[in-house]
Amino acid sequence: MVREKLSVKELKHQARRYSIKEGIFAHLSGSLGGKYVSPFAIAVNSSNSVVALLTAVSGLLGPLAQAFSSRLMERYSRKKIVLKAVLFEALTWSPFIVIAVLFYFNILINLLPFLVLFSFSLYTIIGSIASPAWFSWMGDIVDEKYRGRWFSKRSLILGFVGGILAIIAAFFLNYFKSRNWTMWGFLILFSLALISRLISWRIFKKQYEPKIKLKKGYYFSFWEFVLKAPKTNFGKFTIFRALLGFSTSISSALIAIYLLRNLNFNYVTYMIVIFSSSAFSLLVLKFWGMLSDKYGNYRILAIVTIAIPLIPILWILSPNPIYLIFVPSLVSGVSWAGFNLAEGNFIYDNVNPQKRGIVVSYYNVLRGIGIFLGAGLGAILIKYLVVDFIEPLFLIFLIGGIIRMIIVFWWIPKMKETRKTERFRSAKAFRSILFKQAKSSFFEEAHEIMSIKKYLRMK
């Protein structure tokens, strides 16, 4: 009865608040589970190639699942698709719990690395089914004029929660490792990840979904999308993103190996280095959101992709944790925060609302193929590359950085901004937005973080 009295505008406002609350528990699940899959694979004695393949399978299987699920919106509501997918995604943490028990009792030890790979593949497939429907759903409850700021606000809150929990989990896991209870530590983390995702599922049930009507003729095949891609602005962006995914995953698939095996970091140091990138990204999310709303998303892409090719090279210049936090992690956090925000908004700007679900699934398939091939190449190189003049892992990072550079400088000039925005004058734009952010950012971002309690109290 209450819902009937609310206007569509009020229902959308309520849905956005529920989305943040749901996202808090979804990020909790990812921080306690998803961020620890690679360390878990290393803990059960997986080879470097198997660890690298975790990135490969997530890159390919997830987007393929999205391509399948995008057509489910023809038969089911977006909310129903998301609810089913999230429920089963929560349950996919069960195999990880079983693997931890098997390893502790020394059962099927040689098979466990492959069971981790299989379980992660299952988790990726089921978790990805919801993505096209969720992306389309969110596009209908967030207005275009403040999309950049709202998504930056959501990312700020969720990133803060996820990062703090990931570091707490690292201390927790380190304690269990010092007592030779490592597997029980992982078991507890994966159990909490399961419970958190179930809470997220329950919150989704309360969220308002605007109705969407898919007109006849909206559908087009994947191959039609591929053939038209070189001729359209969004198609060019898709090709660029697929190639960037390829170059990025060559080295990113090996970061956990580099930190945990080559540098022999404990879980706390590892997670602090990994989270520092996210922490730096939180500090600039509002800046990128303001820049996106005022000057468009293409400008952000053009700016941040200058730095992205340098990141893998920066990782190998020093093994010092302080250096790793304040140089590669800082550059990575600031750059990828802008890129990820602009990427999502660029899709919203360039794609018709009715076609968002299917287009984003095709987009992710091509991006996923790039990630799969890049991570696969990284897995092959880490296993077979033998050189005397440099550490093989360092050479792989260098190769990844050079390929990123070539892709960025070739493809970025081929794209353009499609949304009507203010004219961008670099110095003036940065001074204006940085001044505004410096004036209010600390207090507003602190307020947003403190508002977590408000979202958690929602009924």
C-alpha positions as CSV (number, residue, x, y, z in Angstrom):
1,M,0.0,0.0,0.0
2,V,2.9,2.4,0.8
3,R,4.5,1.8,-2.5
4,E,1.3,2.7,-4.4
5,K,1.3,6.1,-2.8
6,L,4.9,6.9,-3.9
7,S,5.6,8.7,-7.2
8,V,8.0,7.2,-9.7
9,K,10.6,9.8,-8.7
10,E,10.3,8.8,-5.0
11,L,10.5,5.1,-5.9
12,K,13.7,5.7,-7.9
13,H,15.2,7.7,-5.0
14,Q,14.4,4.8,-2.7
15,A,15.8,2.3,-5.2
16,R,19.1,4.2,-5.3
17,R,19.4,4.1,-1.5
18,Y,18.6,0.4,-1.5
19,S,21.3,0.0,-4.2
20,I,23.9,1.4,-1.9
21,K,22.8,-0.8,1.0
22,E,22.8,-3.9,-1.3
23,G,26.2,-2.9,-2.6
24,I,27.7,-2.7,0.9
25,F,26.9,-6.3,1.5
26,A,27.9,-7.3,-2.1
27,H,31.3,-5.7,-1.5
28,L,31.6,-7.3,1.9
29,S,31.2,-10.7,0.1
30,G,33.8,-9.7,-2.5
31,S,36.2,-8.4,0.1
32,L,36.0,-11.5,2.3
33,G,35.8,-14.0,-0.6
34,G,36.6,-12.7,-4.1
35,K,39.8,-10.8,-3.1
36,Y,41.1,-14.0,-1.4
37,V,40.6,-16.5,-4.2
38,S,44.1,-16.1,-5.6
39,P,45.8,-16.3,-2.1
40,F,43.6,-19.3,-1.5
41,A,44.8,-21.0,-4.7
42,I,48.4,-20.3,-3.7
43,A,47.7,-21.7,-0.2
44,V,46.5,-25.0,-1.7
45,N,49.8,-25.3,-3.7
46,S,48.4,-24.2,-7.1
47,S,51.1,-23.7,-9.8
48,N,51.8,-20.2,-11.1
49,S,50.0,-21.0,-14.3
50,V,46.8,-22.1,-12.5
51,V,46.8,-18.9,-10.5
52,A,47.2,-16.9,-13.7
53,L,44.3,-18.9,-15.3
54,L,42.0,-17.6,-12.6
55,T,42.0,-14.3,-14.3
56,A,41.7,-15.9,-17.7
57,V,38.6,-17.9,-16.9
58,S,36.9,-14.9,-15.1
59,G,37.7,-12.8,-18.2
60,L,36.1,-15.2,-20.7
61,L,33.4,-17.2,-18.9
62,G,31.8,-14.2,-17.2
63,P,31.1,-12.3,-20.4
64,L,29.9,-15.5,-22.2
65,A,27.4,-15.9,-19.4
66,Q,26.3,-12.3,-19.9
67,A,25.8,-12.9,-23.6
68,F,23.4,-15.7,-22.8
69,S,21.7,-13.9,-19.9
70,S,21.1,-10.6,-21.9
71,R,18.2,-12.3,-23.8
72,L,16.5,-13.4,-20.5
73,M,15.1,-9.9,-20.3
74,E,12.8,-10.8,-23.2
75,R,11.0,-13.3,-20.9
76,Y,11.7,-12.2,-17.3
77,S,11.9,-9.0,-15.4
78,R,15.3,-7.6,-14.7
79,K,14.6,-7.9,-11.0
80,K,13.8,-11.6,-11.2
81,I,16.9,-12.3,-13.2
82,V,19.1,-10.5,-10.7
83,L,17.5,-12.2,-7.7
84,K,18.0,-15.7,-9.1
85,A,21.6,-15.1,-10.1
86,V,22.6,-13.5,-6.8
87,L,21.0,-16.3,-4.8
88,F,22.9,-19.0,-6.7
89,E,26.1,-16.9,-6.7
90,A,26.0,-16.9,-2.9
91,L,25.7,-20.7,-2.9
92,T,28.8,-21.0,-5.1
93,W,31.0,-20.2,-2.1
94,S,30.1,-23.6,-0.7
95,P,32.7,-25.5,-2.9
96,F,35.5,-23.3,-1.6
97,I,34.5,-24.2,1.9
98,V,34.6,-27.9,1.0
99,I,38.1,-27.5,-0.6
100,A,39.5,-25.8,2.5
101,V,38.3,-28.8,4.6
102,L,39.7,-31.3,2.1
103,F,43.1,-29.6,2.1
104,Y,43.2,-29.5,5.9
105,F,42.6,-33.2,6.2
106,N,45.0,-33.9,3.3
107,I,42.4,-35.4,1.0
108,L,42.7,-35.2,-2.8
109,I,45.6,-32.8,-2.5
110,N,46.7,-33.0,-6.1
111,L,43.2,-32.3,-7.4
112,L,42.5,-29.3,-5.2
113,P,44.1,-26.6,-7.4
114,F,42.0,-27.7,-10.3
115,L,38.9,-27.8,-8.1
116,V,39.6,-24.2,-7.1
117,L,39.8,-23.3,-10.8
118,F,36.6,-25.1,-11.5
119,S,34.8,-23.6,-8.5
120,F,35.9,-20.1,-9.4
121,S,34.7,-20.7,-13.0
122,L,31.3,-21.7,-11.6
123,Y,31.2,-18.6,-9.3
124,T,32.2,-16.4,-12.2
125,I,29.5,-17.8,-14.6
126,I,26.6,-17.6,-12.1
127,G,27.7,-14.2,-10.8
128,S,27.9,-12.7,-14.3
129,I,24.4,-13.7,-15.3
130,A,22.9,-10.8,-13.4
131,S,25.2,-8.1,-14.9
132,P,23.3,-7.1,-18.1
133,A,20.0,-6.9,-16.2
134,W,21.5,-5.0,-13.3
135,F,23.3,-2.6,-15.6
136,S,20.1,-1.9,-17.5
137,W,18.1,-1.6,-14.3
138,M,20.6,0.9,-12.8
139,G,20.5,3.0,-15.9
140,D,16.8,3.5,-15.4
141,I,16.9,4.6,-11.8
142,V,19.9,7.1,-12.1
143,D,19.3,10.2,-14.1
144,E,21.8,11.2,-16.7
145,K,22.5,14.7,-15.3
146,Y,24.1,13.5,-12.1
147,R,25.1,9.9,-13.1
148,G,28.8,10.6,-12.7
149,R,28.4,12.0,-9.2
150,W,26.0,9.4,-8.0
151,F,28.1,6.4,-9.2
152,S,31.2,8.1,-7.7
153,K,29.3,8.4,-4.4
154,R,28.3,4.8,-4.5
155,S,31.8,3.6,-5.4
156,L,33.2,5.8,-2.5
157,I,31.0,4.1,0.1
158,L,31.4,0.6,-1.2
159,G,35.1,1.0,-1.8
160,F,35.7,2.2,1.7
161,V,33.7,-0.7,3.2
162,G,35.3,-3.3,1.0
163,G,38.9,-2.1,1.6
164,I,38.6,-1.9,5.4
165,L,37.1,-5.3,5.5
166,A,39.7,-6.8,3.2
167,I,42.5,-5.5,5.5
168,I,40.7,-6.8,8.6
169,A,40.4,-10.1,6.9
170,A,44.1,-10.1,6.2
171,F,45.0,-9.6,9.9
172,F,42.5,-12.4,10.7
173,L,44.0,-14.7,8.1
174,N,47.5,-13.9,9.3
175,Y,46.6,-14.9,12.8
176,F,45.2,-18.2,11.7
177,K,48.3,-18.8,9.6
178,S,50.5,-18.2,12.6
179,R,48.6,-21.0,14.4
180,N,48.8,-23.3,11.4
181,W,45.0,-22.9,10.9
182,T,45.2,-21.2,7.5
183,M,42.5,-23.4,5.9
184,W,40.1,-22.7,8.8
185,G,40.7,-19.0,8.3
186,F,39.8,-19.3,4.6
187,L,36.7,-21.4,5.5
188,I,35.4,-18.7,7.8
189,L,36.0,-15.9,5.2
190,F,34.2,-17.9,2.5
191,S,31.3,-18.6,4.9
192,L,31.0,-14.9,5.7
193,A,31.1,-14.2,1.9
194,L,28.2,-16.6,1.4
195,I,26.1,-15.0,4.2
196,S,26.8,-11.4,3.0
197,R,25.7,-12.2,-0.5
198,L,22.5,-13.7,0.9
199,I,21.8,-10.5,2.7
200,S,22.5,-8.6,-0.5
201,W,19.9,-10.9,-2.2
202,R,17.3,-10.0,0.4
203,I,17.8,-6.3,-0.1
204,F,17.4,-6.7,-3.9
205,K,13.9,-8.0,-3.2
206,K,12.9,-4.6,-1.8
207,Q,14.3,-2.5,-4.6
208,Y,12.0,-0.9,-7.1
209,E,12.4,-1.8,-10.8
210,P,11.0,0.5,-13.5
211,K,9.2,-1.4,-16.2
212,I,11.0,-1.7,-19.5
213,K,9.4,-2.6,-22.9
214,L,11.6,-4.2,-25.4
215,K,10.2,-3.2,-28.8
216,K,10.3,-5.6,-31.7
217,G,13.5,-5.5,-33.7
218,Y,15.6,-4.4,-30.7
219,Y,17.7,-7.6,-30.9
220,F,20.8,-8.0,-33.1
221,S,23.3,-10.8,-33.1
222,F,26.8,-10.7,-31.7
223,W,28.3,-10.9,-35.2
224,E,26.3,-8.0,-36.4
225,F,27.7,-6.0,-33.4
226,V,31.3,-7.1,-34.3
227,L,30.9,-6.2,-38.0
228,K,29.6,-2.7,-37.2
229,A,32.0,-2.1,-34.4
230,P,34.8,-0.4,-36.5
231,K,32.3,2.0,-37.9
232,T,30.7,3.4,-34.8
233,N,32.0,5.4,-31.8
234,F,31.0,2.9,-29.2
235,G,32.2,0.0,-31.4
236,K,35.7,1.6,-31.6
237,F,35.6,2.0,-27.8
238,T,34.7,-1.7,-27.5
239,I,37.6,-2.8,-29.7
240,F,39.9,-0.5,-27.6
241,R,38.6,-2.0,-24.4
242,A,39.1,-5.5,-25.6
243,L,42.7,-4.8,-26.6
244,L,43.4,-2.9,-23.3
245,G,41.9,-5.9,-21.4
246,F,44.3,-8.2,-23.3
247,S,47.4,-6.0,-22.5
248,T,46.4,-5.4,-18.9
249,S,45.8,-9.0,-17.9
250,I,49.2,-10.1,-19.1
251,S,50.7,-8.7,-16.0
252,S,47.7,-8.2,-13.6
253,A,47.1,-11.9,-13.5
254,L,50.6,-12.3,-11.9
255,I,50.4,-9.6,-9.2
256,A,49.4,-12.0,-6.5
257,I,52.2,-14.4,-7.5
258,Y,54.7,-11.5,-7.5
259,L,53.7,-10.2,-4.0
260,L,53.1,-13.5,-2.3
261,R,55.7,-15.8,-3.9
262,N,58.5,-13.6,-5.3
263,L,58.5,-11.0,-2.5
264,N,57.2,-13.4,0.1
265,F,54.8,-10.8,1.7
266,N,52.4,-12.0,4.4
267,Y,48.7,-11.6,4.0
268,V,48.5,-8.3,5.8
269,T,51.3,-6.6,3.7
270,Y,49.8,-8.1,0.6
271,M,46.4,-6.8,1.2
272,I,47.6,-3.3,2.3
273,V,49.5,-3.0,-0.9
274,I,46.5,-4.2,-2.9
275,F,44.0,-2.0,-1.0
276,S,46.2,1.1,-1.2
277,S,45.3,1.3,-4.9
278,S,41.6,1.3,-3.9
279,A,42.2,3.8,-1.1
280,F,43.8,6.3,-3.5
281,S,40.9,5.7,-6.0
282,L,38.4,6.7,-3.3
283,L,40.1,10.1,-2.8
284,V,39.6,11.0,-6.5
285,L,36.2,9.5,-7.2
286,K,34.4,12.7,-6.6
287,F,36.9,14.6,-8.8
288,W,36.4,12.2,-11.7
289,G,32.6,12.3,-11.2
290,M,32.5,16.1,-11.4
291,L,34.7,16.0,-14.4
292,S,32.5,13.4,-16.1
293,D,29.3,15.4,-15.5
294,K,30.7,18.7,-16.7
295,Y,33.1,17.8,-19.5
296,G,32.1,14.2,-20.6
297,N,33.7,10.8,-20.3
298,Y,36.0,10.8,-23.3
299,R,38.2,13.5,-21.7
300,I,38.7,11.3,-18.6
301,L,39.6,8.3,-20.8
302,A,42.1,10.4,-22.7
303,I,43.7,11.7,-19.5
304,V,44.0,8.4,-17.5
305,T,45.2,6.2,-20.3
306,I,48.4,8.2,-20.5
307,A,49.3,6.7,-17.1
308,I,47.9,3.2,-17.4
309,P,50.7,1.8,-19.6
310,L,53.3,2.8,-16.9
311,I,51.7,0.8,-14.1
312,P,53.2,-2.6,-14.7
313,I,56.7,-1.1,-15.2
314,L,56.4,0.8,-11.9
315,W,55.6,-2.4,-10.1
316,I,59.1,-3.9,-10.8
317,L,61.3,-0.9,-10.0
318,S,61.5,-1.6,-6.2
319,P,60.3,-4.4,-3.8
320,N,59.9,-2.0,-0.9
321,P,56.3,-2.0,0.4
322,I,56.3,1.7,1.0
323,Y,57.3,2.3,-2.6
324,L,54.7,-0.1,-3.9
325,I,52.0,1.7,-2.0
326,F,52.9,5.3,-2.9
327,V,54.1,4.8,-6.5
328,P,52.4,2.0,-8.6
329,S,49.4,1.7,-6.3
330,L,48.9,5.5,-6.3
331,V,49.2,5.8,-10.1
332,S,47.0,2.7,-10.5
333,G,44.3,3.8,-8.1
334,V,43.9,7.3,-9.5
335,S,44.0,6.2,-13.1
336,W,41.7,3.2,-12.9
337,A,39.2,5.1,-10.7
338,G,38.8,7.6,-13.6
339,F,38.8,4.9,-16.2
340,N,36.2,2.6,-14.6
341,L,33.8,5.5,-13.9
342,A,34.1,6.9,-17.4
343,E,33.8,3.4,-18.9
344,G,30.4,2.8,-17.4
345,N,29.1,6.2,-18.1
346,F,30.4,6.1,-21.7
347,I,28.3,3.1,-22.3
348,Y,25.2,4.8,-20.9
349,D,25.9,7.8,-23.1
350,N,26.3,5.9,-26.3
351,V,23.7,3.1,-26.0
352,N,19.9,3.2,-26.4
353,P,18.2,2.3,-23.0
354,Q,16.4,-0.7,-24.7
355,K,19.6,-2.1,-26.0
356,R,21.8,-1.6,-22.9
357,G,21.5,-5.1,-21.6
358,I,22.4,-6.8,-24.9
359,V,25.1,-4.3,-25.9
360,V,26.9,-4.4,-22.6
361,S,26.9,-8.2,-22.8
362,Y,28.5,-8.2,-26.2
363,Y,30.9,-5.5,-25.0
364,N,31.9,-7.7,-22.1
365,V,32.3,-10.7,-24.3
366,L,34.9,-8.9,-26.5
367,R,36.5,-7.4,-23.4
368,G,36.5,-10.9,-21.8
369,I,38.1,-12.5,-24.8
370,G,40.9,-9.9,-24.5
371,I,41.3,-10.7,-20.8
372,F,41.3,-14.4,-21.4
373,L,44.0,-14.2,-24.1
374,G,46.1,-11.8,-22.1
375,A,46.0,-13.8,-18.9
376,G,46.5,-17.0,-20.9
377,L,49.6,-15.5,-22.5
378,G,50.8,-14.5,-19.0
379,A,50.2,-18.1,-17.8
380,I,52.2,-19.5,-20.7
381,L,55.1,-17.0,-20.3
382,I,55.4,-17.5,-16.6
383,K,55.7,-21.2,-17.2
384,Y,57.9,-21.4,-20.2
385,L,59.8,-18.1,-20.5
386,V,63.5,-18.5,-19.6
387,V,65.9,-15.6,-19.9
388,D,69.3,-14.9,-18.2
389,F,69.5,-11.1,-18.4
390,I,66.3,-10.3,-16.4
391,E,63.9,-12.0,-14.0
392,P,61.2,-13.6,-16.3
393,L,58.4,-12.0,-14.3
394,F,59.9,-8.6,-14.8
395,L,60.1,-9.1,-18.5
396,I,56.4,-10.1,-18.6
397,F,55.5,-6.9,-16.8
398,L,57.6,-4.9,-19.3
399,I,55.9,-6.6,-22.3
400,G,52.5,-5.8,-20.8
401,G,53.4,-2.1,-20.3
402,I,54.7,-1.7,-23.9
403,I,51.6,-3.4,-25.4
404,R,49.3,-1.1,-23.3
405,M,51.2,1.9,-24.6
406,I,50.8,1.0,-28.3
407,I,47.1,0.3,-27.9
408,V,46.4,3.5,-26.1
409,F,48.2,5.8,-28.5
410,W,46.6,4.1,-31.5
411,W,43.0,3.9,-30.4
412,I,42.2,6.9,-28.1
413,P,42.4,9.4,-30.9
414,K,39.8,7.4,-32.9
415,M,37.0,8.0,-30.4
416,K,35.0,11.1,-29.4
417,E,32.5,12.5,-26.9
418,T,28.9,12.1,-27.9
419,R,27.2,13.9,-25.0
420,K,26.8,17.7,-25.2
421,T,29.3,19.1,-22.6
422,E,31.2,22.2,-21.7
423,R,34.3,22.9,-23.7
424,F,37.3,21.4,-22.0
425,R,40.3,23.7,-21.4
426,S,42.8,21.5,-19.5
427,A,44.3,24.0,-17.0
428,K,41.0,25.9,-16.3
429,A,39.0,22.7,-15.9
430,F,41.4,21.1,-13.5
431,R,41.8,24.3,-11.5
432,S,38.1,24.8,-11.2
433,I,37.2,21.3,-10.2
434,L,40.3,20.8,-7.9
435,F,39.4,24.1,-6.1
436,K,35.8,22.9,-5.6
437,Q,36.9,19.6,-4.4
438,A,39.6,21.0,-2.1
439,K,37.0,23.3,-0.7
440,S,34.4,20.7,0.2
441,S,35.8,17.2,-0.6
442,F,37.1,16.1,2.8
443,F,33.9,17.0,4.7
444,E,31.6,15.8,2.0
445,E,33.4,12.5,1.6
446,A,33.6,12.0,5.3
447,H,29.9,12.6,5.5
448,E,29.2,10.1,2.7
449,I,31.3,7.5,4.6
450,M,29.5,8.2,7.8
451,S,26.2,7.9,6.0
452,I,26.8,4.2,5.8
453,K,24.9,3.8,9.0
454,K,21.9,5.6,7.4
455,Y,21.8,3.0,4.6
456,L,22.2,0.1,6.9
457,R,19.3,1.3,9.0
458,M,16.9,1.2,6.0
459,K,14.1,-1.2,6.4
